Amino acid sequence: KCPNVKMIGILATGYNIVDTAACKARGIPVCNVPGYSTMAVAQMTFALLLEMCQQVGQHSRAVFAGQWQNNADFCFWNTPLTELAGKTFGIVGYGAIGKAVGEIAKAFGMELLVTARREKEGHVSLEELLRRSDIISLHCPQTADNLQMINAETLAMMKPGAILLNTARGGLIDEEAVAEALKCGHLAWYGADVV
Protein backbone atom coordinates (compact mmCIF):
# COMPACT_ATOMS: atom_id res chain seq x y z
CA LYS A 1 0.00 0.00 0.00
CA CYS A 2 3.04 2.27 0.26
CA PRO A 3 4.98 1.62 -2.97
CA ASN A 4 7.38 4.54 -2.41
CA VAL A 5 8.76 3.39 0.96
CA LYS A 6 12.56 3.50 0.78
CA MET A 7 13.45 2.74 4.41
CA ILE A 8 11.79 2.09 7.76
CA GLY A 9 13.38 3.63 10.83
CA ILE A 10 12.20 2.56 14.28
CA LEU A 11 12.79 5.18 16.97
CA ALA A 12 13.50 2.50 19.56
CA THR A 13 15.76 -0.49 20.07
CA GLY A 14 13.30 -3.26 19.17
CA TYR A 15 12.06 -3.75 15.63
CA ASN A 16 9.88 -6.81 16.19
CA ILE A 17 6.86 -4.66 15.22
CA VAL A 18 8.04 -4.66 11.58
CA ASP A 19 7.61 -7.51 9.12
CA THR A 20 11.32 -7.67 8.31
CA ALA A 21 10.86 -10.60 5.91
CA ALA A 22 8.44 -8.57 3.80
CA CYS A 23 10.80 -5.60 3.90
CA LYS A 24 13.73 -7.75 2.83
CA ALA A 25 11.73 -9.18 -0.07
CA ARG A 26 11.00 -5.62 -1.23
CA GLY A 27 14.55 -4.36 -0.66
CA ILE A 28 13.46 -1.98 2.12
CA PRO A 29 16.11 -1.58 4.84
CA VAL A 30 14.92 -1.52 8.46
CA CYS A 31 16.98 0.24 11.09
CA ASN A 32 16.60 0.95 14.78
CA VAL A 33 18.31 3.12 17.38
CA PRO A 34 20.50 0.77 19.39
CA GLY A 35 22.23 2.09 22.46
CA TYR A 36 20.09 5.16 23.08
CA SER A 37 18.57 3.77 26.28
CA THR A 38 21.20 1.42 27.71
CA MET A 39 21.71 3.19 31.02
CA ALA A 40 18.05 4.22 31.35
CA VAL A 41 16.90 0.60 31.00
CA ALA A 42 19.59 -0.62 33.42
CA GLN A 43 18.44 2.02 35.91
CA MET A 44 14.77 1.05 35.46
CA THR A 45 15.67 -2.60 36.03
CA PHE A 46 17.14 -1.75 39.42
CA ALA A 47 14.40 0.74 40.25
CA LEU A 48 11.91 -2.12 39.92
CA LEU A 49 14.11 -4.53 41.87
CA LEU A 50 14.84 -2.11 44.70
CA GLU A 51 11.17 -1.22 45.11
CA MET A 52 10.35 -4.92 45.42
CA CYS A 53 13.14 -5.63 47.90
CA GLN A 54 12.86 -2.48 50.02
CA GLN A 55 9.24 -1.44 49.39
CA VAL A 56 10.19 2.20 49.86
CA GLY A 57 6.81 3.46 48.66
CA GLN A 58 4.86 1.34 51.14
CA HIS A 59 7.25 2.25 53.97
CA SER A 60 6.88 5.95 53.19
CA ARG A 61 3.07 5.71 53.24
CA ALA A 62 3.20 3.87 56.59
CA VAL A 63 5.49 6.50 58.12
CA PHE A 64 3.25 9.33 56.89
CA ALA A 65 0.24 7.48 58.32
CA GLY A 66 1.89 7.62 61.76
CA GLN A 67 2.79 3.94 62.08
CA TRP A 68 6.45 4.61 62.94
CA GLN A 69 5.76 7.18 65.62
CA ASN A 70 3.17 4.85 67.16
CA ASN A 71 5.53 1.87 67.03
CA ALA A 72 6.88 0.67 70.39
CA ASP A 73 10.26 -0.13 68.85
CA PHE A 74 12.59 2.40 67.21
CA CYS A 75 13.30 -0.04 64.37
CA PHE A 76 10.24 0.11 62.15
CA TRP A 77 9.31 -1.85 59.06
CA ASN A 78 6.03 -3.44 58.17
CA THR A 79 7.12 -5.71 55.33
CA PRO A 80 9.97 -8.18 54.93
CA LEU A 81 13.07 -6.63 53.35
CA THR A 82 15.37 -8.48 50.95
CA GLU A 83 19.10 -7.86 50.93
CA LEU A 84 20.63 -8.25 47.47
CA ALA A 85 24.22 -9.01 48.51
CA GLY A 86 24.93 -12.70 48.06
CA LYS A 87 21.93 -13.33 45.78
CA THR A 88 22.38 -14.88 42.33
CA PHE A 89 21.36 -12.53 39.52
CA GLY A 90 20.62 -14.19 36.16
CA ILE A 91 20.71 -12.15 32.95
CA VAL A 92 19.05 -13.47 29.80
CA GLY A 93 20.60 -11.51 26.93
CA TYR A 94 24.07 -10.16 27.47
CA GLY A 95 24.34 -7.30 25.01
CA ALA A 96 24.99 -3.69 26.00
CA ILE A 97 21.99 -3.45 28.34
CA GLY A 98 22.56 -6.86 29.91
CA LYS A 99 26.20 -5.96 30.56
CA ALA A 100 25.25 -2.60 32.13
CA VAL A 101 22.73 -4.38 34.38
CA GLY A 102 25.39 -6.94 35.27
CA GLU A 103 27.80 -4.23 36.42
CA ILE A 104 25.16 -2.82 38.73
CA ALA A 105 24.33 -6.31 40.06
CA LYS A 106 28.01 -6.90 40.85
CA ALA A 107 28.18 -3.53 42.63
CA PHE A 108 25.38 -4.79 44.91
CA GLY A 109 27.46 -7.87 45.72
CA MET A 110 25.47 -10.35 43.68
CA GLU A 111 26.80 -13.41 41.86
CA LEU A 112 26.21 -13.09 38.12
CA LEU A 113 24.95 -15.77 35.71
CA VAL A 114 24.45 -14.95 32.04
CA THR A 115 23.07 -16.62 28.96
CA ALA A 116 22.78 -15.25 25.44
CA ARG A 117 22.14 -16.36 21.86
CA ARG A 118 25.86 -16.43 21.14
CA GLU A 119 27.16 -18.47 24.04
CA LYS A 120 30.62 -17.53 25.20
CA GLU A 121 32.95 -18.84 27.85
CA GLY A 122 31.45 -18.25 31.26
CA HIS A 123 27.86 -18.37 30.00
CA VAL A 124 25.42 -20.97 31.28
CA SER A 125 22.40 -22.58 29.66
CA LEU A 126 19.00 -20.94 30.10
CA GLU A 127 17.87 -23.93 32.16
CA GLU A 128 20.82 -23.64 34.54
CA LEU A 129 20.29 -19.88 34.86
CA LEU A 130 16.61 -20.36 35.70
CA ARG A 131 17.36 -23.08 38.28
CA ARG A 132 20.16 -21.22 40.08
CA SER A 133 19.08 -17.56 40.00
CA ASP A 134 17.27 -15.74 42.78
CA ILE A 135 16.55 -12.91 40.35
CA ILE A 136 16.08 -13.34 36.58
CA SER A 137 16.30 -10.27 34.37
CA LEU A 138 15.39 -10.34 30.66
CA HIS A 139 17.45 -8.21 28.26
CA CYS A 140 17.11 -10.04 24.94
CA PRO A 141 15.35 -9.08 21.72
CA GLN A 142 12.02 -10.76 20.98
CA THR A 143 12.23 -13.22 18.10
CA ALA A 144 10.04 -15.99 16.73
CA ASP A 145 12.28 -18.45 18.62
CA ASN A 146 11.84 -16.92 22.07
CA LEU A 147 8.21 -15.77 22.03
CA GLN A 148 6.78 -16.57 25.49
CA MET A 149 10.08 -18.11 26.58
CA ILE A 150 8.94 -17.54 30.16
CA ASN A 151 5.98 -19.89 30.41
CA ALA A 152 4.62 -22.52 32.80
CA GLU A 153 7.46 -24.91 31.98
CA THR A 154 10.30 -22.41 32.44
CA LEU A 155 8.67 -20.85 35.50
CA ALA A 156 8.58 -24.30 37.11
CA MET A 157 12.38 -24.47 36.69
CA MET A 158 12.84 -21.33 38.79
CA LYS A 159 13.51 -21.37 42.52
CA PRO A 160 10.41 -20.88 44.67
CA GLY A 161 10.33 -17.21 45.62
CA ALA A 162 12.35 -16.03 42.62
CA ILE A 163 12.01 -12.50 41.28
CA LEU A 164 11.44 -12.00 37.54
CA LEU A 165 12.23 -8.71 35.77
CA ASN A 166 11.32 -7.88 32.17
CA THR A 167 12.59 -4.61 30.75
CA ALA A 168 13.04 -6.16 27.28
CA ARG A 169 9.84 -7.14 25.43
CA GLY A 170 6.36 -8.07 26.63
CA GLY A 171 6.11 -11.01 24.23
CA LEU A 172 8.91 -12.85 26.04
CA ILE A 173 6.40 -13.60 28.82
CA ASP A 174 3.33 -15.81 28.92
CA GLU A 175 1.38 -13.39 31.11
CA GLU A 176 -1.19 -15.94 32.26
CA ALA A 177 1.54 -18.33 33.41
CA VAL A 178 3.34 -15.52 35.27
CA ALA A 179 0.07 -14.44 36.90
CA GLU A 180 -0.54 -18.02 38.05
CA ALA A 181 3.04 -18.31 39.41
CA LEU A 182 2.48 -15.11 41.38
CA LYS A 183 -0.92 -16.26 42.70
CA CYS A 184 0.41 -19.58 43.96
CA GLY A 185 3.53 -17.95 45.44
CA HIS A 186 6.10 -19.68 43.23
CA LEU A 187 7.23 -16.24 42.00
CA ALA A 188 7.71 -13.64 44.72
CA TRP A 189 7.60 -10.67 42.34
CA TYR A 190 7.30 -9.78 38.68
CA GLY A 191 8.53 -6.35 37.60
CA ALA A 192 8.06 -5.09 34.06
CA ASP A 193 7.99 -1.87 32.11
CA VAL A 194 7.00 -3.58 28.84
CA VAL A 195 3.70 -4.96 27.54
C-alpha positions in Angstrom: 0.0 0.0 0.0 3.0 2.3 0.3 5.0 1.6 -3.0 7.4 4.5 -2.4 8.8 3.4 1.0 12.6 3.5 0.8 13.4 2.7 4.4 11.8 2.1 7.8 13.4 3.6 10.8 12.2 2.6 14.3 12.8 5.2 17.0 13.5 2.5 19.6 15.8 -0.5 20.1 13.3 -3.3 19.2 12.1 -3.7 15.6 9.9 -6.8 16.2 6.9 -4.7 15.2 8.0 -4.7 11.6 7.6 -7.5 9.1 11.3 -7.7 8.3 10.9 -10.6 5.9 8.4 -8.6 3.8 10.8 -5.6 3.9 13.7 -7.7 2.8 11.7 -9.2 -0.1 11.0 -5.6 -1.2 14.5 -4.4 -0.7 13.5 -2.0 2.1 16.1 -1.6 4.8 14.9 -1.5 8.5 17.0 0.2 11.1 16.6 0.9 14.8 18.3 3.1 17.4 20.5 0.8 19.4 22.2 2.1 22.5 20.1 5.2 23.1 18.6 3.8 26.3 21.2 1.4 27.7 21.7 3.2 31.0 18.1 4.2 31.3 16.9 0.6 31.0 19.6 -0.6 33.4 18.4 2.0 35.9 14.8 1.1 35.5 15.7 -2.6 36.0 17.1 -1.7 39.4 14.4 0.7 40.3 11.9 -2.1 39.9 14.1 -4.5 41.9 14.8 -2.1 44.7 11.2 -1.2 45.1 10.3 -4.9 45.4 13.1 -5.6 47.9 12.9 -2.5 50.0 9.2 -1.4 49.4 10.2 2.2 49.9 6.8 3.5 48.7 4.9 1.3 51.1 7.2 2.3 54.0 6.9 5.9 53.2 3.1 5.7 53.2 3.2 3.9 56.6 5.5 6.5 58.1 3.3 9.3 56.9 0.2 7.5 58.3 1.9 7.6 61.8 2.8 3.9 62.1 6.4 4.6 62.9 5.8 7.2 65.6 3.2 4.8 67.2 5.5 1.9 67.0 6.9 0.7 70.4 10.3 -0.1 68.8 12.6 2.4 67.2 13.3 0.0 64.4 10.2 0.1 62.1 9.3 -1.8 59.1 6.0 -3.4 58.2 7.1 -5.7 55.3 10.0 -8.2 54.9 13.1 -6.6 53.4 15.4 -8.5 51.0 19.1 -7.9 50.9 20.6 -8.3 47.5 24.2 -9.0 48.5 24.9 -12.7 48.1 21.9 -13.3 45.8 22.4 -14.9 42.3 21.4 -12.5 39.5 20.6 -14.2 36.2 20.7 -12.1 33.0 19.1 -13.5 29.8 20.6 -11.5 26.9 24.1 -10.2 27.5 24.3 -7.3 25.0 25.0 -3.7 26.0 22.0 -3.4 28.3 22.6 -6.9 29.9 26.2 -6.0 30.6 25.2 -2.6 32.1 22.7 -4.4 34.4 25.4 -6.9 35.3 27.8 -4.2 36.4 25.2 -2.8 38.7 24.3 -6.3 40.1 28.0 -6.9 40.8 28.2 -3.5 42.6 25.4 -4.8 44.9 27.5 -7.9 45.7 25.5 -10.4 43.7 26.8 -13.4 41.9 26.2 -13.1 38.1 24.9 -15.8 35.7 24.5 -14.9 32.0 23.1 -16.6 29.0 22.8 -15.3 25.4 22.1 -16.4 21.9 25.9 -16.4 21.1 27.2 -18.5 24.0 30.6 -17.5 25.2 32.9 -18.8 27.8 31.4 -18.2 31.3 27.9 -18.4 30.0 25.4 -21.0 31.3 22.4 -22.6 29.7 19.0 -20.9 30.1 17.9 -23.9 32.2 20.8 -23.6 34.5 20.3 -19.9 34.9 16.6 -20.4 35.7 17.4 -23.1 38.3 20.2 -21.2 40.1 19.1 -17.6 40.0 17.3 -15.7 42.8 16.6 -12.9 40.3 16.1 -13.3 36.6 16.3 -10.3 34.4 15.4 -10.3 30.7 17.4 -8.2 28.3 17.1 -10.0 24.9 15.3 -9.1 21.7 12.0 -10.8 21.0 12.2 -13.2 18.1 10.0 -16.0 16.7 12.3 -18.4 18.6 11.8 -16.9 22.1 8.2 -15.8 22.0 6.8 -16.6 25.5 10.1 -18.1 26.6 8.9 -17.5 30.2 6.0 -19.9 30.4 4.6 -22.5 32.8 7.5 -24.9 32.0 10.3 -22.4 32.4 8.7 -20.9 35.5 8.6 -24.3 37.1 12.4 -24.5 36.7 12.8 -21.3 38.8 13.5 -21.4 42.5 10.4 -20.9 44.7 10.3 -17.2 45.6 12.3 -16.0 42.6 12.0 -12.5 41.3 11.4 -12.0 37.5 12.2 -8.7 35.8 11.3 -7.9 32.2 12.6 -4.6 30.7 13.0 -6.2 27.3 9.8 -7.1 25.4 6.4 -8.1 26.6 6.1 -11.0 24.2 8.9 -12.9 26.0 6.4 -13.6 28.8 3.3 -15.8 28.9 1.4 -13.4 31.1 -1.2 -15.9 32.3 1.5 -18.3 33.4 3.3 -15.5 35.3 0.1 -14.4 36.9 -0.5 -18.0 38.1 3.0 -18.3 39.4 2.5 -15.1 41.4 -0.9 -16.3 42.7 0.4 -19.6 44.0 3.5 -18.0 45.4 6.1 -19.7 43.2 7.2 -16.2 42.0 7.7 -13.6 44.7 7.6 -10.7 42.3 7.3 -9.8 38.7 8.5 -6.4 37.6 8.1 -5.1 34.1 8.0 -1.9 32.1 7.0 -3.6 28.8 3.7 -5.0 27.5 
